[in-house]
Every structure is written in C-alpha cells, then in structure tokens.
C-alpha cells in the first residue's frame, strides 16, 4: 500500500510538472502571437500614414481642400484615389493615426487570443487534482502463507526418495548378477 501510494504521488508530480511546462509553452506562444499581431498593426498604421501623406501632397498640389459635392457617394476614395477625399480629411486622418497609442481595437484576431489566454490562466495543475490511478481495495496480507507447503514437500520427498531408492537397488542388483 505504501509503495502504491508512493508510485501514485510520483506520477502525479511528474504529470503536474509536464502539464505546467506545456501550459507555459502555450502561454508563451499566445504572447508571441499577440506581440506579432501588434507589431504588424503598428507597421500597417505607419504605412497607411505614408500613403495618406502622399495623397495629402497630391490633394494640396491640385488645391482640393474638401471633396467635391458632385462626387459619387458609392465610390470609396482609397488607394490611388484617396487624394479625392480632400486635404482637410486627409490631414485629420493622419493626425488621428499618429496620435493612436493602441491598435488593439483594430486587430480582430486579438479577441480570440485574449480568450485563450484567460482560459489558460484558469487551468489548475496542482498534483492533488490529478488522478493517475484508482485502487479498488487496499492490499491485505494473506490469512495463510502461500509458500512453503510443508506437507506437499514432505510427501513428494518421501515418494521421490522411495522411487530413487528402489531404482538404485535395482541397478545394483543388475550389476551384481552379471
């Protein structure tokens, strides 16, 4: 029973250690993914500022301060046509982008990563919470010893000894008669 308890405790400790290591690896992976997404969003914002800056220069060079009232409402002025939004709108968007301190609301993947992180925080890896074996009943010593069976050994000894004695007597008798 003591050996069984020691084996169970050792297995619990080892599993707890392995689970803790796996959880730390998952947490680090999620942290790395979050950092990567944030860096990508920051780089994307910086590139957008550069593109809008070029569109602003073009809008100012043609004297377009506000978008045309006759413009098509369905057309989205992005990319190469961003200058058509007008210098005022472009300047304001550039200012907003430069003043933005946190890109998290603009990264849709972060929500699920944060949910995974909070779920991992709730996982418990305490050894006493891990079940590795279940004993049906505790070990008890037998009522009578299994070995040695003295009566069987004595009976076999007598029978085999008698047979050996008869065999030796027959062999000696056979050599004497010759």
VENKATA-V880749 format. One record per pair of residues at least 24 apart in sequence whose C-alpha atoms are under 10 Angstrom apart, sorted by sequence separation. I is the first residue (numbers start at 1). GAP is how many residues later the second one is. D is the distance in whole Angstrom. If there is no record, write none. Layout:
# VENKATA-V880749
i=I gap=GAP d=D
i=I gap=GAP d=D
This chain:
# VENKATA-V880749
i=55 gap=24 d=9
i=58 gap=24 d=9
i=59 gap=24 d=5
i=62 gap=24 d=10
i=63 gap=24 d=8
i=64 gap=24 d=9
i=65 gap=24 d=8
i=66 gap=24 d=10
i=55 gap=25 d=8
i=58 gap=25 d=6
i=59 gap=25 d=7
i=62 gap=25 d=10
i=65 gap=25 d=9
i=52 gap=26 d=9
i=54 gap=26 d=10
i=55 gap=26 d=8
i=56 gap=26 d=8
i=57 gap=26 d=8
i=58 gap=26 d=9
i=59 gap=26 d=8
i=60 gap=26 d=8
i=61 gap=26 d=10
i=65 gap=26 d=10
i=51 gap=27 d=10
i=52 gap=27 d=9
i=55 gap=27 d=6
i=56 gap=27 d=6
i=59 gap=27 d=6
i=60 gap=27 d=6
i=51 gap=28 d=8
i=52 gap=28 d=10
i=54 gap=28 d=9
i=55 gap=28 d=4
i=56 gap=28 d=9
i=58 gap=28 d=9
i=59 gap=28 d=6
i=60 gap=28 d=9
i=51 gap=29 d=9
i=54 gap=29 d=8
i=55 gap=29 d=8
i=56 gap=29 d=9
i=58 gap=29 d=9
i=59 gap=29 d=9
i=52 gap=30 d=7
i=53 gap=30 d=9
i=55 gap=30 d=9
i=56 gap=30 d=8
i=57 gap=30 d=8
i=48 gap=31 d=10
i=51 gap=31 d=9
i=52 gap=31 d=8
i=55 gap=31 d=9
i=56 gap=31 d=5
i=59 gap=31 d=9
i=51 gap=32 d=10
i=55 gap=32 d=8
i=56 gap=32 d=9
i=56 gap=33 d=9
i=57 gap=33 d=10
i=53 gap=34 d=10
i=56 gap=34 d=6
i=57 gap=34 d=10
i=52 gap=35 d=10
i=55 gap=35 d=8
i=56 gap=35 d=7
i=54 gap=36 d=10
i=55 gap=36 d=10
i=53 gap=37 d=8
i=52 gap=38 d=6
i=53 gap=38 d=8
i=56 gap=38 d=9
i=52 gap=39 d=8
i=53 gap=40 d=10
i=49 gap=41 d=10
i=52 gap=41 d=8
i=53 gap=41 d=7
i=49 gap=42 d=10
i=52 gap=42 d=7
i=51 gap=43 d=10
i=49 gap=44 d=8
i=50 gap=44 d=9
i=48 gap=45 d=10
i=49 gap=45 d=6
i=48 gap=46 d=8
i=49 gap=46 d=9
i=49 gap=47 d=10
i=46 gap=48 d=10
i=49 gap=48 d=7
i=45 gap=49 d=10
i=48 gap=49 d=8
i=49 gap=49 d=8
i=46 gap=51 d=8
i=45 gap=52 d=7
i=46 gap=52 d=8
i=45 gap=53 d=8
i=45 gap=55 d=9
i=42 gap=58 d=10
i=45 gap=58 d=8
i=42 gap=59 d=9
i=42 gap=60 d=9
i=41 gap=61 d=10
i=42 gap=61 d=7
i=41 gap=62 d=6
i=42 gap=62 d=10
i=40 gap=63 d=10
i=41 gap=63 d=8
i=38 gap=64 d=9
i=39 gap=64 d=9
i=38 gap=65 d=7
i=41 gap=65 d=8
i=37 gap=66 d=10
i=38 gap=66 d=7
i=41 gap=66 d=7
i=37 gap=67 d=9
i=40 gap=67 d=9
i=38 gap=68 d=10
i=38 gap=69 d=8
i=34 gap=70 d=9
i=37 gap=70 d=7
i=37 gap=71 d=10
i=37 gap=72 d=8
i=38 gap=72 d=9
i=34 gap=73 d=10
i=37 gap=73 d=8
i=34 gap=75 d=9
i=35 gap=75 d=10
i=33 gap=76 d=10
i=34 gap=76 d=7
i=33 gap=77 d=9
i=34 gap=77 d=10
i=34 gap=79 d=7
i=30 gap=80 d=10
i=33 gap=80 d=8
i=34 gap=80 d=8
i=31 gap=82 d=9
i=30 gap=83 d=7
i=31 gap=83 d=9
i=30 gap=84 d=8
i=30 gap=86 d=8
i=31 gap=86 d=8
i=30 gap=87 d=7
i=29 gap=88 d=10
i=27 gap=89 d=9
i=28 gap=89 d=10
i=26 gap=90 d=9
i=27 gap=90 d=7
i=26 gap=91 d=9
i=27 gap=91 d=10
i=27 gap=93 d=7
i=26 gap=94 d=8
i=27 gap=94 d=9
i=24 gap=96 d=9
i=23 gap=97 d=7
i=23 gap=98 d=9
i=23 gap=100 d=8
i=23 gap=101 d=10
i=23 gap=102 d=9
i=20 gap=103 d=9
i=19 gap=104 d=10
i=20 gap=104 d=9
i=19 gap=105 d=9
i=20 gap=105 d=6
i=19 gap=106 d=7
i=20 gap=106 d=9
i=18 gap=107 d=9
i=19 gap=107 d=10
i=16 gap=108 d=9
i=17 gap=108 d=8
i=16 gap=109 d=5
i=17 gap=109 d=9
i=15 gap=110 d=9
i=16 gap=110 d=6
i=17 gap=110 d=9
i=15 gap=111 d=10
i=16 gap=111 d=5
i=13 gap=112 d=10
i=15 gap=112 d=8
i=16 gap=112 d=9
i=12 gap=113 d=10
i=13 gap=113 d=8
i=14 gap=113 d=9
i=16 gap=113 d=9
i=12 gap=114 d=9
i=13 gap=114 d=6
i=16 gap=114 d=7
i=12 gap=115 d=5
i=13 gap=115 d=9
i=15 gap=115 d=8
i=11 gap=116 d=9
i=12 gap=116 d=7
i=15 gap=116 d=10
i=10 gap=117 d=9
i=12 gap=117 d=9
i=13 gap=117 d=9
i=15 gap=117 d=9
i=9 gap=118 d=8
i=12 gap=118 d=6
i=9 gap=119 d=8
i=11 gap=119 d=9
i=12 gap=119 d=7
i=11 gap=120 d=9
i=12 gap=120 d=7
i=9 gap=121 d=10
i=11 gap=121 d=7
i=12 gap=121 d=9
i=8 gap=122 d=10
i=9 gap=122 d=10
i=10 gap=122 d=10
i=11 gap=122 d=9
i=8 gap=123 d=8
i=9 gap=123 d=9
i=8 gap=124 d=7
i=9 gap=124 d=10
i=7 gap=125 d=10
i=8 gap=125 d=7
i=7 gap=126 d=9
i=8 gap=126 d=9
i=5 gap=128 d=10
i=4 gap=129 d=9
i=5 gap=130 d=10
i=4 gap=131 d=9
i=1 gap=134 d=10
i=4 gap=134 d=9
i=4 gap=135 d=9
i=1 gap=136 d=10
i=2 gap=136 d=10
i=1 gap=137 d=6
i=2 gap=137 d=10
i=1 gap=138 d=6
i=1 gap=139 d=9
